[in-house]
Amino acid sequence: MLLRAIAMCSKHPGFLEEKEWRIMHTQGLDDPGALKLEVECIAGIPQPIFKIPLQDHEESGMKGIGVPDLLERVIIGPTQFSIPVWDALVLELERAGVKDANEKVLYSNIPLRT
C-alpha cells in the first residue's frame, strides 16, 4: 500500500503545470466501480485492460466526465499529415458530442524534424 501511495502521489517537477487525474486499480484489491474489464491485444499479446468509460456514472459519483465536459482543446503536434489528422480528430470529437469541435482542434507551431 505504501508503494501504491508513493506511485500515486509522486510527480516530476518538470510536469508541475500539468493537471491530471490519476486512477489506480488493482484487480482483486479494489472495487471496479465504473471500470470496464476488456481484453485487448497489445504488441500481439492478449491482456486484460480496465477502461474508464468517459460518461457520467451516478452510482460511483462520477459526474461531468464526458468528453464534451472534459475537453478544452486538442493540439496536433508536429506531423507531416496535419490536415488528415485534424479532419479525423474533428470527426471523432463531433461523434463524441463536442460542440464546435473544429474550433477546439489546433496545430502546434513546432516544426516537424525528420
C-alpha positions as CSV (number, residue, x, y, z in Angstrom):
1,M,0.0,0.0,0.0
2,L,2.9,2.3,0.7
3,L,4.3,1.8,-2.9
4,R,0.8,2.5,-4.3
5,A,0.7,5.7,-2.4
6,I,4.1,6.8,-3.5
7,A,3.4,6.0,-7.1
8,M,0.1,7.9,-7.0
9,C,1.5,11.0,-5.3
10,S,4.9,11.4,-6.9
11,K,5.3,13.8,-9.8
12,H,8.4,15.0,-11.5
13,P,8.8,18.8,-11.0
14,G,9.1,19.2,-14.8
15,F,5.4,18.4,-15.2
16,L,4.2,20.6,-12.3
17,E,2.0,22.7,-14.5
18,E,0.1,19.7,-15.9
19,K,-3.3,18.9,-14.4
20,E,-4.2,15.3,-14.5
21,W,-6.3,12.6,-13.0
22,R,-4.6,9.6,-11.5
23,I,-6.5,6.4,-11.1
24,M,-5.0,3.3,-9.7
25,H,-6.9,0.0,-9.7
26,T,-5.6,-3.4,-8.6
27,Q,-7.8,-6.3,-9.6
28,G,-8.9,-8.2,-6.5
29,L,-7.9,-5.4,-4.2
30,D,-10.1,-2.5,-5.4
31,D,-13.8,-2.4,-6.3
32,P,-14.0,-1.9,-10.1
33,G,-16.8,0.7,-9.8
34,A,-17.4,2.1,-13.3
35,L,-14.4,0.5,-14.8
36,K,-15.0,-2.0,-17.6
37,L,-12.8,-5.1,-18.0
38,E,-11.9,-5.9,-21.6
39,V,-9.2,-8.0,-23.3
40,E,-7.0,-6.2,-25.9
41,C,-4.0,-7.4,-27.9
42,I,-1.0,-5.1,-27.3
43,A,2.1,-6.0,-29.3
44,G,0.4,-9.3,-30.2
45,I,-0.2,-10.3,-26.5
46,P,-3.8,-10.5,-25.3
47,Q,-4.1,-8.7,-22.0
48,P,-6.9,-7.8,-19.6
49,I,-7.4,-4.0,-19.6
50,F,-9.6,-1.9,-17.3
51,K,-11.1,1.1,-19.1
52,I,-12.9,4.1,-17.8
53,P,-16.0,5.0,-19.8
54,L,-16.0,8.7,-20.4
55,Q,-19.6,9.2,-19.4
56,D,-21.4,10.0,-16.1
57,H,-21.7,7.1,-13.7
58,E,-24.1,8.2,-10.9
59,E,-23.5,5.0,-8.8
60,S,-19.8,5.9,-8.4
61,G,-20.5,9.7,-8.0
62,M,-18.6,10.4,-11.3
63,K,-20.2,13.4,-13.0
64,G,-19.0,15.7,-15.7
65,I,-16.5,13.2,-17.2
66,G,-18.0,13.0,-20.7
67,V,-15.7,14.1,-23.5
68,P,-17.6,17.3,-24.1
69,D,-17.3,18.3,-20.4
70,L,-13.6,17.5,-20.2
71,L,-12.2,18.8,-23.4
72,E,-10.8,22.3,-23.6
73,R,-8.8,21.8,-26.8
74,V,-6.6,19.4,-28.8
75,I,-3.2,20.4,-30.1
76,I,-1.8,18.4,-33.0
77,G,1.9,18.0,-32.6
78,P,4.4,18.0,-35.4
79,T,3.4,15.7,-38.2
80,Q,3.6,15.7,-42.0
81,F,-0.1,14.6,-42.0
82,S,-1.6,17.5,-40.1
83,I,-4.7,18.0,-42.3
84,P,-5.8,14.4,-42.3
85,V,-5.2,14.2,-38.5
86,W,-7.2,17.4,-38.0
87,D,-10.0,16.0,-40.1
88,A,-10.1,12.7,-38.2
89,L,-9.9,14.4,-34.7
90,V,-12.7,16.8,-35.6
91,L,-14.9,14.0,-36.9
92,E,-14.3,11.8,-33.8
93,L,-15.0,14.8,-31.4
94,E,-18.2,15.6,-33.2
95,R,-19.2,11.9,-32.8
96,A,-18.5,12.2,-29.1
97,G,-20.9,15.2,-28.9
98,V,-18.3,18.0,-28.7
99,K,-19.8,21.3,-30.0
100,D,-17.6,23.5,-32.2
101,A,-15.0,20.7,-32.5
102,N,-13.4,22.4,-35.5
103,E,-12.5,25.4,-33.3
104,K,-11.1,23.2,-30.5
105,V,-8.5,21.3,-32.6
106,L,-5.3,23.4,-33.2
107,Y,-2.0,22.8,-34.9
108,S,1.3,23.1,-32.9
109,N,3.7,25.6,-34.3
110,I,6.6,23.3,-33.5
111,P,8.3,22.3,-36.8
112,L,8.5,18.7,-37.8
113,R,12.0,17.3,-37.6
114,T,12.9,14.2,-39.6
